[in-house]
């Protein structure tokens, strides 16, 4: 699923293309793409409105309109946004189209149909989007915001329980971090994904804070990680070439040369170096069963497949899908 850097890239690519455009009509081919699944109501809310800004909140693209509302787009696993001439060929995977008065379309393409588009109101007092409801759950601070300081981070950590990886994935803790950058930040900070939050010392917190901001900042500069179906209007990202933990199972650690390990934490594949990201003794006892299952899984797979080769095949297949998507929508404007 696209995370903060990928969604930020999409928003930046869209901004010069659609700010100032007026929405004249809406076409919906998959009603459940809409948050409220009511195409006539959605069309009535946005038709005739001019786009005044494009931004991001957490993992949502936010398209601000010239009234007190904004469109929010959650790309989910396979969502893609393209701005094309209206005469561009039809694509069976396009679920929603915003038609502009200048003859162009903003097309939301989503193979797996998990993406969602909604209309959100603004708070009359603050002018901010009303962040409530299932589509816009309670969100934590933006990790790249200048106001997100080490002191703020430490206050958020105080009183938290559980393990580091699930905490970083909790959008009410910090907004925008997902599986890719949680693994990369923990590797950079030399912290095991199953380490207990309560075991962190001030130096650990400082390293994690810096790693989060450094990794996310670099990923934004590199236009995100085009690992699966993510691509932006101006093309793919390149951060996948810099990842040192995520999906590198079996490959040598860039620090110590030992193989990168994989285990499942909260239903999410998690990648780490068991030497560079060692657990404190008390945590090893608490998560012994999880580590034992991971070790058994590695032994069961030994000799059956090459994880690195499998990951490479997956990356090649995803690159082919992205190229096909761009070819299908035709010329991009």
HELIX and SHEET records of a PDB file:
HELIX    1   1 UNK A    4  UNK A   18  1                                  15    
HELIX    2   2 UNK A   31  UNK A   33  5                                   3    
HELIX    3   3 UNK A   39  UNK A   46  1                                   8    
HELIX    4   4 UNK A  150  UNK A  157  1                                   8    
HELIX    5   5 UNK A  164  UNK A  169  1                                   6    
HELIX    6   6 UNK A  179  UNK A  189  1                                  11    
HELIX    7   7 UNK A  197  UNK A  199  5                                   3    
HELIX    8   8 UNK A  202  UNK A  221  1                                  20    
HELIX    9   9 UNK A  239  UNK A  242  5                                   4    
HELIX   10  10 UNK A  281  UNK A  286  1                                   6    
HELIX   11  11 UNK A  288  UNK A  301  1                                  14    
HELIX   12  12 UNK A  307  UNK A  329  1                                  23    
SHEET    1   A 4 UNK A  23  UNK A  28  0                                        
SHEET    2   A 4 UNK A  94  UNK A 100 -1                                        
SHEET    3   A 4 UNK A 104  UNK A 110 -1                                        
SHEET    4   A 4 UNK A  79  UNK A  85 -1                                        
SHEET    1   B 4 UNK A  51  UNK A  57  0                                        
SHEET    2   B 4 UNK A  60  UNK A  65 -1                                        
SHEET    3   B 4 UNK A  69  UNK A  74 -1                                        
SHEET    4   B 4 UNK A 116  UNK A 121 -1                                        
SHEET    1   C 2 UNK A 141  UNK A 142  0                                        
SHEET    2   C 2 UNK A 174  UNK A 175  1                                        
SHEET    1   D 2 UNK A 261  UNK A 265  0                                        
SHEET    2   D 2 UNK A 268  UNK A 272 -1                                        
END                                                                             
